[in-house]
Structures are given as C-alpha cells and as structure tokens.
Amino acid sequence: MDKASLIAEIKELKAKHDVLILAHYYQDGDIQELADFCGDSYFLAQKGQTSEAKTILLAGVVFMAESVKILSPDKKVLVPDFNAGCSLVSGTPYDDFVAWRKQHPEHLAMTYINSSAEVKAVSDVICTSSNAEKIVQTIPTDRGILFGPDQNLGRFLEKKTGRKMLHWPGQCEVHVLFSAKRLFAMKEENPGAIVLAHPECEEAVLVHADYVGSTSGILNEIRTNKSTDKFIVATETGIFHQLQKARPEATIIQAPFEGHCQCNDCPYMKLNNLEKIHRTLMTLENEVSVDDQLLTKARVPLQRMMDISNDKPVSWPTTFETPQ
C-alpha cells in the first residue's frame, strides 16, 4: 500500500474506533502530522489524562504509554510496538533501585518519567525535563533528593537550582553521543548561530549551549528567538520536523556526534511506523496493561507531578517504606 493510501486508511480507522492519537516529538514527521496532539512526555501525559477519549494510541515509547494508563486506568491505551523501550528504563533495574532507596530512606526520590512503572511505584515524585526545575523547588529544603535515572539531567538541575542531589548513574544512549569538541568547531564555523541543547546531554556539551531545555522548550526558543535565523540543535532528530514548521526560513543544524557516528535517531522511537499504527488500529491489540496494585502505587508520584505542575499543594512521605 502506498503512503497516501495508508494514511487515509489510518484516518478512517481512527475515526471508526474513536481513537485519540498522541505522538512524541521524536516520531517521524508523517506520524506527527497524523496525531491529534504532538508534544513532549509531560504534554502527552497531560493530554492522555484530560482527554475524554476511551481509547488512546501513543506513538512514542512504552513508558509514556504506561504513564497515560496509570493516570487514566479506565482508558484503553495502545502502542504500535512493545519493543519501543528506553535505555534509561532498561538501565534502572527495580531491585537495584529499591536497594539504592533503602540506603537513603530519608531522601525523597525524584524520578524522571523515563522509568518503568515499577520504579515509578517506589518513587516520591515523577518529573519531565520540562517541569523538573519547578518540582525541585517544591521539595522541602531539609530533605535530601535522590535523582534518577538520568544523571546528566540531575547534574543540570543541581547546577540550576543549587539543590544537592544523589544521582543514579544512568544516561540516554542518544544524547550522550554529542561531541563537545566538534560542537565548539561547528560554532566557530557558524558565527551568530544559537546552540540549543537538551539537558540529557553531557555537561561538556551543555557548556557550549546558549539555551538548555526540554524538547518543547527548544521548540519555543526557536519560535520566539528572532535574534538569529541559524540554530544548532543537540537533541533527537524527530523534533526537527516541528522546528522547521515553526521557522521555515531558519537554518537548523544537527549538532555533531563523536567520530563518524550518525546516531541522530533514537532506535526505540523509530520502531514506530505507519504500518504498525495501521495494524494496531485494525486489531485494537497491543494494549498496555499495568497490574492494579502496581498502578495504584505508581499513580501517587505521577499525580504528585501533575498537581505540582498545576500549582496544587502536595504532601510528602516522611521516609521510604520498603515494598512488601
């Protein structure tokens, strides 16, 4: 089936089954254009929770779909490919994370949304790169903070807010591949260009950035910063679809990677494609399932994130209770 026919059939199936499609910025442009809403992980969680749709297809990675399911347990949440994982999720085994928590029972665990439902369930609050700073500022100053699983985001927050943290030693396998040395040379070759970087990048790269922020923050910066028409961007290439739509006249350059690696794409995000979305809408299979007990526990820190983001008061546990 050619692409135009495939897209037409997806739209028909979407309407027939009344499915809301959510797509992350790291998806291919065709998928972004099909989606009812396209955004970063916080935006997708928010839209999934507030939507009246009973069935949601999330084109992103599985932990994002799990978050939507946890916040909206009565909704049917579908994914195009269950293999769409995340190096941060796989690099944070539940038992090891619990052991880490037990070593620091008085600390509050602020956990990046790039984590499994199991790890979320033993965390105190979840964050995304777009709301992390706000959440840090609400944590009582007399409480220590455990931050995981992305240590680069944690270090950036520590520097930005002045709050000391203990970091889980995790990294995003895509964002750590940007080269600070080659980025410096690229800036020299492109005078006047503004460098925008995601905080999952290593600190040596962030030093060269004029702006550090989430995918939605990077998009907003390109929309609003009219001081130049040339940008160097250090994040996954999927966002370039929205960046060029926002500033079609601008020159937007991918920041360089180490060596000859062209590792611009997240291999997990790119597992999703039009054919898999079509198949999922045909069968309404590939449904995300979260055990009821796990779902109840994981909803607490996720809802705490949503409440803080919406300026609602929250309460904090006094100590970590080891799961039974």
N, C-alpha and C positions, 0 to 999 in steps of 0.2 A: 504493500500500500504506500502511495507517495505521501509526503509530509502534509500537504494541504488536505488530503482526504482523511488522514489520521487525526489531524487537529479538529476537523469538522466532526468526526465521529466522537472524539473525546468530549467536545462541547455538547453533543446530543446526549451522550450517556450521563454527563454531569447534570444536565437539566432533567433527564428522565428520573434519575435517582436522588435528585435534590442534594447534591454533594457540594460542600464548600471545599475549594482547593486552596491550600496555603503553600507558598513556596519560599524557601530561603534565598537570600541574595546570591548564594554560591551556586545555584542551579543554572543550567544553560538558559540562554535568553528565550528560547521558544517556550520553556516551561514557565518562566517568569511571566511571560505575556498571557499564558493560559490561566494563571492563578487569579482568584478573587482578591487575594491580598498577597503582597510580596514584602518581606522585611527581614529584620534580624530576629534572633531567637526570643528576645523579650516580646517584641511586637507580635510574633506568631503565637506565643503562649497567651498573650492578652486577647488576641482575636479569636483563638480557639475557645477560650473561656467565656467570652461575652457573646459569641455567635449563637443564634437560635437554631442553627443547622444541627440536625441529629446525626449526620454522617460527615466526617471530615477526612479528606485525603491530604496528608502532609508530605510534600516533596522537599526533603531535606535529609536529615539523618535520624536514626531511630530514637535517640534520647530526646529529641524535640517532640516527636510524636508521643512518647511516653509522658512527657510533661503535660501535653494537652489532655491526655487521657486521665492523668492524676488529678488535674484541676477540674475536669468535666467527666466524671466516671460514667454518666448515663449516655454519653455520646459514643458512637462507633467511630474509631479512629483507624484509618488505613495508611499503609506505606507502600510505595511501589516496589521496594526491595529491602528485605530484612537484613541483608548484608551491609547496608549503609551504616556502618559503625563510626567510631571516632577513636583516634589514638589516645586521647585523654581518658576516655571511658575504659578502654582495654588496659591502660597503664595504671588504673586505680582499682586493684582487686578489693572486694568488700572486706575480707578478713584482715588484710593489711591496713585498710583504712580504719577499721574498728580498733585494731591494736594501737594505731597512732593516736586515736582519740583517747583511749584508756590511759596513755602516758601523760595526757594533759587534760584531766577531767574538768578542771575549772575554766578552761578556754572555751570560747564559742566557735563553732565550726561554720565558717562562711564558705560555701561550696559553689563553684562555678557550675552553671547549668549543663556544661559539657561533662556530665557524670551519669552513672546508671541510676535507675530507680532505687536500687538497694543502697547505694551510697547516699543518695538524697535522703533516704529514710533515717539515716543516722547523722544527719546534719542539722544545724540550727536555723540556717537561712540560706537560700539559694540566691545567686546573683547572675547577671549577664554583664558583658563588657559595657553595655550602655547604662546600667543602673548601679554598678558596683561601687562607685565613689559615694553615691548617696547612701547606700546601705552601710558602708563602713562608718559614715558619720553618725549613724543612729545607734551603733553598738556602744554600750557604756564604756567609758574610758578606763574603768577599773577592771575590765575583763580582757584577758588575752584573746588573740584571734589565731585560729588555725585556718590557713587559706589553701585550698586545693581545687582541682588538681593542676592548674596551670601556673607554674612558678613565675613565669615572665609577667603575666597579668598581676600576680600578687606583688612582685617587686615594684612594678609600676605604681600600683595603688599605695604601697608603703611609702614610696618617694613622694607621691602626690598629696597624700593625706597626713603624713607624719606618724601614722599608726604602725607600731612594730607588729610583725606577724611571723608565725612559723609557717613555712611553705612546704607543701607536698612536692616532691621532685618530678613533676610532670611537664610535658611540653607538647605543643601542637606540631605534628611532623611536617606540616607545610610551612608555617610561619617561621620556624627556626632555620629555614634554609636560605633566607635572605642574607646577602653578603654586605656587611658594613663597609668593607674596603671598596667594593665595586659601586656601592651606593654613593660613597664620597666622590668617586671618579665621575659618576653619572651626573651628580650635582654640578661639578666643575664644568662638564660638557654642556649643561643646560642652565646657564645663568638666568636667574629670575624664576626658575621652577620652584614650586612649593612641594615639599615632601610630606605625604600623609601616610601614617603607619598604624596598623592595628597593634594594641598592647600585648598580643600574644607573641610579637616579635622579640628577639633578644635585645637586651639593653644597649648593646653596641650599635644596633640598627636604630633604636629609638633616639639615641643621642643626635642623629642626623635629621630627625623629623621636625618639621615646623608645627605639625599637628598630630597628636596621638589620640585615637578614639575608636569606637566600635564601627561596624560596617555602616550603620545608619548615621553615625557621626561623621564619618568620612564623606558619605553622600551629601550630607547637609553642608559640610565645609566647601565642597566643590560647587554646590548650588549657590552659596552665599558669598564666597570669597571672590570678589571681582578684581582683586589687585593684580592678578595674572591670568593668563589663559593657557598655562602649562603646569601640569601636575605630575609628580612621580608618586606612585601608589604602591605601598607594601602590604598587600593582603591578597586573598584568593581571587582569581581572575573573574569569577562569576559576577562580582559587583560591577565590573566594567560595563556591563550592559546598561545598568541604571545610571552609571556615571556619564556615559556618552549621551544618554537620553536627556540628562539634566543639563549638560553643557556640550551640545553638538559641535560648537565652534572651537572647543578647547582641545589641546593636545594632552592626552592622558597616557603616561608611560608606565609599564610594569617595572617595579623595582627589580634589580638583578639578583640572581641566586648565586650560590657558590659554584665554582667550577663551570662545567658545561651543562649542568642540570637545568632542564626546563620543567621544573616541578611546580608550575604555577597553579595546577588544579588539585583540589582535594580529591583523592581517589574514591573516597566514600560518597561524597556529594554527587560525583559524576556517575555513580552507579545508576542513578535515576535517569530515565529517558522517556520519550513519548510512548514508545511501545509498551513499556512496563506500566505506565499510567493508564493507557488504554486497556490493558489486560486486567488491571486491578478494578477499573470501573465496570468492566464486563462481568467480572465474577463477584465483586464486592468481598473478595478474600484479602489475605494479608492484613488481618485485623490485629492491632496492638492489644495485648492482654497484660494486665497487671493484677497480681493477686490482691484480693480485697484487703487483707491485713497490711500488706506492703503499701498499697495505695493509700490507705488511711494515714499511715506514718509519714509517707513521703509528701502528702499534701500539706502537712503542717509547715515545713520550711519553705515550700513553694508559695503557699498562701501568705506567709510572712513577707516574702519578697514582694508579692503583689500589693499587699497592704502598705508596706513602706514606700513603694513606688507611687502609690496613690495618697501619700501623706496621712495615712491612718496610724494610730498608735498601736504598738505591739508590746508584748511581754516576752521576757527571755527566761529560759530554764536556768536554774542555779548551778547545775552540774550535769555532767554526762552520765546517763544511766546505761549500763551495759545491756545490750539486747539479750533477751532470754531465748 
